[in-house]
């Protein structure tokens, strides 16, 4: 290709990616410009008419604003020569860089110069260029891939150490000015998060919570961050007047970040050439506990997770769910019981009956008045609190160590049983292999039974690990003997039920008939251990003649 020496209108193209930012000063924008200016001074036939800079853009693709603007200026005949420091400044994608050098630039009549690589398309291409230039492009591509792998590994190490990796902290938190990988509480936004959780526990639906926040003029997360001067953007924004939405509320209610647990690595880029990310399986997320100050107590967070799973639809013209919504179940079929109302002589009566029966799919009505359920539940709550309070006094006075020993002994027994189970399946797998060798079982039978034994062994191993974690947690609980009982003691003088009390204390209300209603309380396992501990204390006192 030949160019008119008097009409070489050149542009210098400068690029520096985030990855290059840690390299030597020779790759900086300033030094690229200086090198190109010195080159142009030595070539009087070249007139430098424009400069294009992509600072902070990767060379793995050509979707860069300054580069695209430069191509448009080439089309408008504003420039016909492009000068770069080296081939890697043009791009690090082997295939795309070769396509621009061999097809696009020649077709557009563009002279291309890479100074330090001694490449000039105007001098014609010899055999050496045909070998060396593609090879250098390949090296640049490999370098980019290597950098991508190293950066990804470094980020994963930081994630596993509980360090925050992200441009912006989640709503309710700020990046620590002294450590960008650590989160600190944003008190204003944290108060809104606490309010959202409390409203949910009080029976409000996500839709109603969003509407209430909008009515109060509370800025949604995106707009709040913008109001604080953050250049924040999100794919969740919609419309010219963004407001709180159900999706925003649910994301907050389900985010473990608010209990001090950092959860990262939910998505990963497909590769270093493609910006698009793909979701990672939940079990492969990186979770690290106690990395920052919690906004929501773990107990409250778990209450909300259970609420999100049960049926909490709101009746027309109501702001919150019914008192027992999602908690009342049929004792026979196990399905939810639904509420209905009727009016007699101007007075309204409310009943619950089996949803299976209502849908004409079997079972029986199990019809029971809401008033009866209310009275039974309230009475049971009072008795349960009185019992737990009395038992705690006994344990505190006579046997705190006994209580811990009972729980510890129970965990030890579980661990021993699980250990024996794991060893048993290991032995079975070994004997099974020998049976196959001896011809007692076929190869197909061996693989079938071996798979079964492996699955059972893995299940036992998982249970053993969970039990060991419980034991460690028990050992760590020195200040509070049984913190869960505090949830019950809050309602020591309870005279009426509200949604928060039901959510906090009760797991299920099972109706078999009007005469048989079972109340399943939360922390039933812990309650049983406490009862066992008190029984041991009383037996010991009886033996000593001390028990009254």
VOGU-3710 file (C-alpha; in Angstrom, 3 decimals, decimal comma):
1> xxxxxxxxxx> 0,000/0,000/0,000  1,349/3,481/-0,877  0,480/6,810/0,753  0,820/10,349/-0,512  3,686/11,761/1,594  1,933/15,170/1,848  -1,383/13,827/3,089  -0,443/11,623/6,054  -2,921/12,794/8,684  -2,049/10,784/11,756
11> xxxxxxxxxx> -3,640/10,070/15,097  -1,859/8,754/18,150  -3,845/6,064/19,948  -3,050/5,602/23,663  -4,468/2,827/25,843  -3,889/1,796/29,449  -5,952/-0,933/31,136  -6,508/-1,449/34,867  -4,263/-4,509/34,632  -1,473/-2,394/33,116
21> xxxxxxxxxx> -1,774/0,111/35,947  0,571/-1,938/38,105  3,255/-2,135/35,406  6,302/0,063/34,950  6,029/3,755/34,134  7,008/3,021/30,505  3,407/1,947/29,771  1,759/5,076/31,173  -0,328/7,377/28,979  2,232/10,146/29,368
31> xxxxxxxxxx> 5,125/7,990/28,231  3,177/6,549/25,297  2,440/10,106/24,148  6,045/11,203/24,562  7,338/8,233/22,538  4,895/8,885/19,679  5,671/12,645/19,614  9,388/11,916/19,342  8,684/9,504/16,468  6,573/12,081/14,589
41> xxxxxxxxxx> 9,304/14,746/14,998  11,687/12,432/13,176  9,200/11,909/10,312  8,348/15,334/8,901  5,961/13,810/6,362  3,558/12,777/9,151  1,152/15,398/10,554  -0,298/14,558/13,981  -3,856/15,896/13,897  -5,713/14,065/16,679
51> xxxxxxxxxx> -5,223/12,037/19,863  -7,431/9,228/21,180  -7,131/7,857/24,728  -8,766/4,789/26,283  -7,597/4,952/29,882  -8,784/2,022/31,997  -9,973/-0,181/29,112  -8,892/-3,784/28,532  -7,233/-4,838/25,290  -9,240/-8,059/25,114
61> xxxxxxxxxx> -11,954/-6,432/23,003  -12,306/-3,399/20,748  -15,498/-1,996/22,223  -13,689/1,080/23,560  -15,136/4,588/23,230  -12,015/6,376/21,940  -11,134/3,544/19,545  -14,630/3,520/18,065  -14,572/7,322/17,740  -11,229/7,013/15,928
71> xxxxxxxxxx> -12,720/4,567/13,424  -15,561/7,010/12,732  -13,002/9,760/12,037  -11,205/7,395/9,645  -14,477/6,913/7,758  -14,865/10,723/7,560  -11,326/10,970/6,070  -10,179/13,050/9,039  -7,218/10,702/9,560  -5,517/8,047/7,471
81> xxxxxxxxxx> -2,726/6,926/9,770  -2,790/5,409/13,277  0,294/5,347/15,507  0,671/3,303/18,698  3,550/2,543/21,047  3,348/-1,195/20,382  0,933/-3,831/19,112  -0,392/-4,562/22,625  -1,769/-0,970/22,815  -3,964/-1,729/19,790
91> xxxxxxxxxx> -5,260/-4,906/21,420  -4,433/-8,172/23,138  -6,995/-10,334/21,374  -4,951/-12,404/18,923  -7,747/-12,993/16,404  -9,294/-9,488/16,462  -5,937/-7,679/16,360  -4,916/-9,742/13,329  -8,232/-8,956/11,639  -7,664/-5,190/12,025
101> xxxxxxxxxx> -4,079/-5,403/10,757  -4,740/-7,692/7,795  -8,261/-6,742/6,685  -9,973/-3,728/8,247  -7,129/-1,145/8,186  -6,017/-2,028/4,624  -9,642/-1,893/3,435  -10,105/1,561/5,039  -6,813/2,825/3,571  -5,244/3,307/6,991
111> xxxxxxxxxx> -1,506/3,238/7,560  -0,718/1,574/10,883  2,523/2,083/12,830  3,623/0,247/16,003  6,847/2,005/17,013  8,640/-0,340/19,418  7,602/-3,404/17,390  9,127/-1,775/14,255  5,959/-2,370/12,287  4,770/0,009/9,544
121> xxxxxxxxxx> 2,133/-1,162/7,080  3,383/1,405/4,518  6,691/-0,420/4,052  4,901/-3,539/2,795  4,878/-6,905/4,512  7,717/-9,344/4,134  7,999/-12,953/5,230  9,382/-11,893/8,613  6,347/-9,699/9,315  3,993/-12,490/8,356
131> xxxxxxxxxx> 5,600/-14,656/11,051  6,657/-12,169/13,756  3,573/-9,921/13,911  1,021/-12,746/14,425  3,440/-14,307/16,934  3,612/-11,046/18,921  -0,188/-10,796/18,845  -0,366/-14,340/20,176  2,072/-13,444/22,981  -0,022/-10,391/23,871
141> xxxxxxxxxx> -3,170/-12,533/23,963  -1,441/-15,098/26,203  -0,224/-12,317/28,482  -3,781/-11,034/28,863  -5,066/-14,527/29,685  -2,295/-15,002/32,248  -3,065/-11,654/33,904  -6,767/-12,541/34,005  -6,051/-15,853/35,750  -3,750/-14,194/38,290
151> xxxxxxxxxx> -6,232/-11,423/39,085  -9,089/-13,927/39,449  -6,977/-16,021/41,833  -6,025/-12,980/43,897  -9,658/-11,905/44,156  -10,740/-15,409/45,239  -8,073/-15,391/47,973  -9,420/-12,060/49,221  -12,995/-13,354/49,132  -12,033/-16,470/51,107
161> xxxxxxxxxx> -10,404/-14,198/53,694  -13,688/-12,345/54,076  -12,508/-9,197/52,316  -15,127/-7,217/50,411  -14,552/-7,152/46,643  -16,788/-4,670/44,879  -17,079/-1,104/43,687  -19,950/-0,227/46,012  -21,080/-1,566/49,383  -24,611/-2,920/49,748
171> xxxxxxxxxx> -27,359/-0,668/51,094  -26,801/-0,226/54,834  -23,014/-0,277/54,627  -20,103/1,856/53,463  -16,576/0,945/52,453  -14,185/1,661/55,315  -12,082/4,762/54,393  -9,074/3,084/56,032  -9,600/-0,318/54,360  -11,563/-0,551/51,111
181> xxxxxxxxxx> -12,003/-4,318/51,623  -13,833/-3,842/54,939  -17,430/-2,677/55,479  -18,693/-0,292/58,144  -22,295/0,506/59,033  -24,082/3,431/57,364  -26,347/4,351/60,278  -29,125/6,040/58,297  -29,488/3,244/55,752  -29,005/0,621/58,502
191> xxxxxxxxxx> -32,027/2,051/60,342  -34,101/1,589/57,179  -32,891/-2,021/56,889  -33,883/-2,669/60,534  -37,271/-1,102/59,866  -37,830/-3,371/56,846  -37,058/-6,494/58,889  -39,260/-5,367/61,800  -42,188/-4,613/59,499  -41,835/-8,050/57,918
201> xxxxxxxxxx> -41,866/-9,738/61,330  -44,891/-7,640/62,293  -46,814/-9,163/59,387  -46,381/-6,636/56,577  -45,969/-7,961/53,057  -43,014/-6,887/50,893  -45,462/-4,964/48,684  -46,846/-3,033/51,650  -43,360/-2,317/53,039  -42,306/-0,876/49,671
211> xxxxxxxxxx> -45,462/1,238/49,461  -44,968/2,553/52,993  -41,345/3,563/52,314  -42,432/5,346/49,126  -45,196/7,153/51,025  -42,650/8,326/53,609  -40,345/9,615/50,871  -37,473/7,259/51,724  -35,010/7,137/48,825  -34,507/3,662/47,308
221> xxxxxxxxxx> -30,951/2,242/47,464  -29,798/3,461/44,051  -31,051/7,004/44,513  -29,761/7,107/48,083  -26,243/6,261/46,899  -26,473/8,884/44,170  -27,620/11,457/46,744  -24,395/10,774/48,634  -22,334/11,604/45,559  -21,626/8,038/44,439
231> xxxxxxxxxx> -21,462/7,442/40,695  -23,586/4,325/41,141  -25,552/2,550/38,440  -27,643/-0,608/38,551  -29,475/-2,833/36,117  -32,432/-2,845/38,528  -33,289/0,807/37,939  -36,455/1,480/35,962  -38,364/4,609/35,001  -37,578/8,276/35,553
241> xxxxxxxxxx> -38,906/8,230/39,121  -37,340/5,171/40,829  -39,165/3,874/43,882  -38,933/1,022/46,328  -40,204/-2,212/44,772  -40,967/-5,726/46,011  -37,725/-7,015/44,455  -35,696/-4,415/46,383  -37,345/-5,371/49,668  -36,891/-9,119/49,108
251> xxxxxxxxxx> -33,230/-8,715/48,164  -32,632/-6,973/51,482  -34,651/-9,522/53,476  -32,664/-12,431/51,988  -29,184/-10,886/52,160  -26,911/-12,592/54,721  -24,645/-9,545/54,643  -26,877/-7,972/57,294  -25,972/-10,653/59,882  -22,248/-10,081/59,384
261> xxxxxxxxxx> -21,709/-12,838/56,794  -19,900/-11,976/53,577  -21,280/-13,930/50,613  -19,389/-13,431/47,354  -18,533/-15,287/44,158  -22,150/-15,676/43,032  -21,221/-14,974/39,403  -18,095/-15,427/37,329  -17,027/-14,087/33,938  -17,083/-16,748/31,241
271> xxxxxxxxxx> -13,486/-15,946/30,227  -11,117/-13,005/29,869  -12,449/-12,151/26,393  -16,147/-12,104/27,276  -17,612/-9,577/29,712  -20,763/-11,604/30,291  -20,963/-13,470/33,609  -22,616/-16,766/34,410  -24,197/-17,705/37,784  -22,336/-20,021/40,159
281> xxxxxxxxxx> -24,105/-22,865/41,985  -25,161/-21,803/45,492  -23,043/-24,465/47,202  -19,940/-22,957/45,538  -20,517/-19,399/46,799  -17,796/-18,080/49,088  -19,299/-17,509/52,565  -17,298/-16,079/55,462  -18,985/-15,318/58,797  -18,324/-12,414/61,187
291> xxxxxxxxxx> -16,441/-10,260/58,683  -18,148/-7,003/59,675  -20,662/-5,538/62,123  -24,130/-7,064/61,816  -27,194/-4,846/61,373  -29,772/-7,594/62,001  -29,572/-10,241/64,788  -29,279/-13,733/63,356  -32,460/-14,842/65,159  -34,490/-12,099/63,468
301> xxxxxxxxxx> -32,950/-12,941/60,099  -33,901/-16,604/60,459  -37,472/-15,661/61,498  -37,802/-13,657/58,305  -36,442/-16,507/56,144  -39,091/-18,825/57,574  -41,774/-16,185/56,939  -40,721/-15,852/53,319  -41,304/-19,591/52,855  -44,823/-19,763/54,274
311> xxxxxxxxxx> -48,096/-18,518/52,840  -48,457/-14,874/53,875  -50,859/-13,488/51,313  -52,681/-10,375/52,457  -56,444/-10,153/52,371  -58,052/-7,282/50,447  -58,083/-3,912/52,251  -55,566/-5,155/54,845  -52,052/-3,813/55,372  -50,688/-6,896/57,107
321> xxxxxxxxxx> -51,236/-10,635/57,136  -53,601/-12,385/59,521  -52,251/-13,211/62,967  -51,832/-16,965/62,297  -51,318/-16,824/58,526  -48,980/-19,603/57,385  -48,795/-21,257/60,823  -52,024/-23,299/61,081  -51,847/-26,771/59,513  -54,218/-29,704/59,258
331> xxxxxxxxxx> -53,233/-32,560/61,578  -54,317/-35,222/59,088  -53,084/-34,141/55,639  -50,457/-31,614/56,759  -51,668/-28,866/54,406  -52,284/-25,258/55,394  -55,607/-24,345/56,944  -57,232/-21,287/55,407  -59,213/-18,563/57,058  -62,782/-17,684/56,210
341> xxxxxxxxxx> -65,343/-15,441/57,839  -69,111/-15,314/58,130  -71,541/-12,766/59,571  -74,534/-13,674/61,745  -76,880/-11,079/63,191  -74,387/-8,336/62,396  -71,527/-10,088/64,180  -68,480/-11,389/62,331  -67,094/-14,876/63,047  -63,774/-16,206/61,744
351> xxxxxxxxxx> -62,906/-19,876/61,203  -60,042/-21,986/59,862  -60,564/-25,090/57,779  -58,406/-27,512/55,792  -57,335/-26,269/52,345  -57,388/-29,824/50,959  -61,039/-30,134/51,955  -61,794/-26,688/50,534  -60,312/-27,726/47,165  -62,430/-30,917/47,261
361> xxxxxxxxxx> -59,339/-33,132/47,190  -60,191/-35,246/50,226  -59,517/-34,901/53,971  -62,173/-33,328/56,218  -63,057/-29,802/57,201  -61,342/-29,673/60,632  -63,385/-26,511/61,113  -62,267/-24,519/64,157  -62,862/-20,940/65,234  -60,028/-18,430/65,208
371> xxxxxxxxxx> -61,030/-17,437/68,733  -60,429/-20,977/70,011  -56,998/-21,152/68,347  -56,142/-17,762/69,831  -57,102/-18,827/73,364  -55,260/-22,152/73,141  -52,099/-20,566/71,735  -52,059/-17,722/74,282  -52,566/-20,156/77,165  -49,820/-22,467/75,845
381> xxxxxxxxxx> -47,405/-19,558/75,425  -47,981/-18,410/79,019  -47,447/-21,927/80,373  -44,363/-22,513/78,232  -42,743/-19,256/79,340  -43,536/-19,992/82,999  -42,051/-23,501/82,678  -38,867/-22,316/80,944  -38,364/-19,463/83,391  -38,669/-21,835/86,361
391> xxxxxxxxxx> -36,352/-24,414/84,803  -33,749/-21,759/84,028  -33,801/-20,663/87,676  -33,236/-24,263/88,783  -30,337/-24,712/86,399  -28,741/-21,390/87,323  -29,033/-22,168/91,027  -28,055/-25,819/91,026  -26,561/-27,017/87,857  -25,332/-24,762/85,074
401> xxxxxxxxxx> -22,465/-27,205/84,594  -24,965/-30,080/84,576  -26,936/-28,433/81,757  -23,820/-28,021/79,666  -22,674/-31,540/80,452  -26,025/-32,983/79,343  -25,868/-31,146/76,040  -22,191/-31,922/75,571  -22,760/-35,597/76,419  -25,597/-35,766/73,901
411> xxxxxxxxxx> -23,375/-34,316/71,155  -20,557/-36,696/72,093  -22,896/-39,663/71,770  -24,096/-38,422/68,375  -20,497/-37,975/67,197  -19,542/-41,475/68,347  -22,533/-43,007/66,553  -21,751/-41,087/63,358  -18,067/-42,007/63,530  -18,995/-45,683/63,870
421> xxxxxxxxxx> -21,415/-45,348/60,951  -18,711/-43,862/58,701  -16,268/-46,609/59,650  -18,925/-49,261/59,038  -19,522/-48,074/55,484  -15,783/-47,899/54,830  -15,534/-51,532/55,944  -18,521/-52,494/53,788  -16,948/-50,859/50,734  -13,678/-52,736/51,346
431> xxxxxxxxxx> -15,433/-56,089/51,762  -17,587/-55,419/48,708  -14,480/-54,922/46,594  -13,027/-58,195/47,858  -16,329/-59,947/47,054  -16,071/-58,691/43,475  -12,464/-59,896/43,227  -13,525/-63,316/44,574  -16,407/-63,471/42,084  -19,125/-63,409/44,757
441> xxxxxxxxxx> -20,719/-60,291/43,216  -20,624/-59,085/39,615  -18,947/-55,869/38,497  -22,390/-54,282/37,920  -23,529/-55,246/41,431  -20,274/-53,921/42,839  -20,782/-50,472/41,224  -24,430/-50,331/42,336  -23,765/-51,190/45,986  -20,570/-49,161/46,104
451> xxxxxxxxxx> -22,521/-46,080/44,989  -25,112/-46,659/47,720  -22,462/-47,093/50,414  -20,636/-43,988/49,219  -23,786/-41,845/49,378  -24,622/-43,109/52,883  -21,050/-42,522/54,040  -21,057/-38,962/52,639  -24,351/-38,263/54,401  -22,912/-39,513/57,693
461> xxxxxxxxxx> -19,735/-37,463/57,166  -21,818/-34,319/56,631  -23,877/-35,008/59,771  -20,648/-35,587/61,723  -19,258/-32,253/60,559  -22,469/-30,420/61,525  -22,443/-32,060/64,978  -18,787/-31,058/65,495  -19,725/-27,471/64,625  -22,537/-27,592/67,212
471> xxxxxxxxxx> -20,085/-28,855/69,806  -17,663/-26,020/69,027  -20,492/-23,517/69,286  -21,523/-24,952/72,650  -17,953/-24,588/73,928  -17,904/-20,969/72,789  -21,108/-20,047/74,662  -19,618/-18,952/77,952  -21,445/-15,725/78,714  -24,983/-16,863/77,929
481> xxxxxxxxxx> -25,957/-20,374/78,890  -28,941/-20,566/76,543  -29,485/-17,307/74,584  -32,597/-18,641/72,840  -34,625/-18,433/76,064  -34,353/-14,644/75,944  -36,840/-14,682/73,061  -39,399/-16,267/75,372  -38,602/-14,117/78,406  -39,412/-10,976/76,393
491> xxxxxxxxxx> -43,036/-12,125/76,621  -42,982/-13,078/80,307  -45,987/-10,873/81,060  -47,825/-11,449/77,784  -51,589/-10,796/77,883  -52,398/-10,783/74,168  -50,907/-12,127/70,956  -49,543/-10,150/68,056  -47,872/-11,260/64,845  -44,357/-10,670/66,170
501> xxxxxxxxxx> -44,962/-12,904/69,205  -46,335/-15,695/67,000  -43,389/-15,480/64,591  -40,819/-15,367/67,412  -42,138/-18,201/69,563  -44,103/-20,627/67,401  -43,096/-22,963/64,614  -46,457/-24,578/63,800  -50,029/-24,865/65,068  -51,399/-28,303/64,155
511> xxxxxxxxxx> -55,163/-28,861/64,354  -56,385/-32,461/64,660  -59,814/-31,498/66,030  -61,417/-28,914/68,298  -60,319/-31,016/71,256  -56,759/-31,692/70,024  -54,471/-28,850/69,012  -50,697/-29,215/69,045  -48,483/-26,143/69,490  -44,944/-26,672/68,244
521> xxxxxxxxxx> -42,619/-24,068/69,705  -39,320/-22,940/68,301  -36,143/-24,323/69,903  -37,883/-27,607/70,764  -34,540/-29,489/70,788  -33,022/-26,980/73,194  -36,110/-27,165/75,396  -35,812/-30,943/75,583  -32,172/-30,698/76,665  -33,142/-28,226/79,372
531> xxxxxxxxxx> -35,885/-30,565/80,622  -33,382/-33,432/80,727  -30,906/-31,285/82,668  -33,564/-30,273/85,221  -34,608/-33,920/85,584  -30,999/-34,895/86,377  -30,757/-32,101/88,941  -33,992/-33,212/90,639  -32,942/-36,857/90,703  -29,658/-35,840/92,279
541> xxxxxxxx> -31,468/-33,730/94,876  -33,888/-36,564/95,639  -30,986/-38,926/96,303  -29,545/-36,381/98,728  -32,937/-35,640/100,269  -32,746/-32,026/99,152  -35,575/-31,905/96,590  -38,841/-30,288/97,671
//
